[in-house]
């Protein structure tokens, strides 16, 4: 698939996705944004924190990111800091 198709697919997913997702995660998924492992973890932590503020449980977030409940908590605490109970 050429880059233009990836751009269209990313845009389509961003518009039609039944769930809200940070645009950078969609761009990363289609290879349109390069992130270091640390940057990816920070971005995922931002998304986890956003979901947590929307009253998602740690278990629901963990399922979405294929992690353990405690892994989600630790990542949010490491990169998110404030607002975590």
C-alpha positions in Angstrom: 0.0 0.0 0.0 1.4 3.4 -0.8 1.6 6.3 1.6 -1.5 8.0 0.3 -3.6 4.9 1.0 -2.2 4.7 4.6 -3.2 8.4 5.0 -6.7 7.7 3.9 -7.0 4.6 6.1 -5.8 6.6 9.1 -8.2 9.4 8.4 -11.1 7.0 7.9 -10.3 5.2 11.2 -10.1 8.5 13.1 -13.5 9.6 11.8 -15.4 6.4 11.9 -13.9 4.7 15.0 -16.6 3.9 17.5 -14.1 4.8 20.3 -12.1 8.0 20.8 -8.4 7.5 20.2 -5.5 9.9 20.2 -4.7 10.8 16.6 -1.0 10.1 17.2 -1.8 6.5 18.1 -3.6 6.0 14.8 -0.8 7.6 12.8 1.7 5.4 14.6 -0.4 2.3 13.8 -0.2 3.0 10.0 3.5 3.9 10.1 2.9 7.6 9.4 4.5 8.7 12.7 7.8 7.4 14.0 8.1 7.2 17.8 10.9 6.0 20.1 9.9 3.3 22.6 9.8 5.9 25.3 7.7 8.3 23.3 5.2 5.4 22.5 5.0 4.6 26.2 4.3 8.2 27.0 1.6 8.4 24.4 0.0 5.2 25.6 0.1 6.6 29.2 -1.7 9.7 28.0 -4.4 7.6 26.4 -4.6 5.4 29.5 -5.1 8.5 31.7 -7.7 9.9 29.3 -9.7 6.6 29.5 -9.3 6.5 33.3 -10.8 10.0 33.5 -13.7 8.7 31.5 -14.4 6.2 34.3 -12.8 3.2 32.7 -11.4 0.7 35.2 -7.8 -0.4 35.2 -8.9 -3.8 34.1 -10.8 -2.4 31.0 -7.7 -0.2 30.1 -5.4 -3.2 30.6 -7.5 -5.3 28.3 -7.4 -2.6 25.6 -3.6 -2.4 25.8 -2.9 -6.1 26.4 -1.3 -5.4 29.8 -1.9 -6.3 33.4 -3.9 -4.1 35.7 -0.8 -3.3 37.7 1.2 -2.6 34.5 -1.4 0.1 33.5 -1.3 1.6 37.0 2.6 1.7 36.9 2.8 3.2 33.5 0.2 5.9 34.3 2.0 6.7 37.5 5.4 6.9 35.8 4.4 9.0 32.8 1.2 10.6 34.1 1.8 11.4 37.7 -1.0 13.5 39.0 -4.6 12.4 39.1 -4.0 8.7 39.7 -5.6 7.1 42.7 
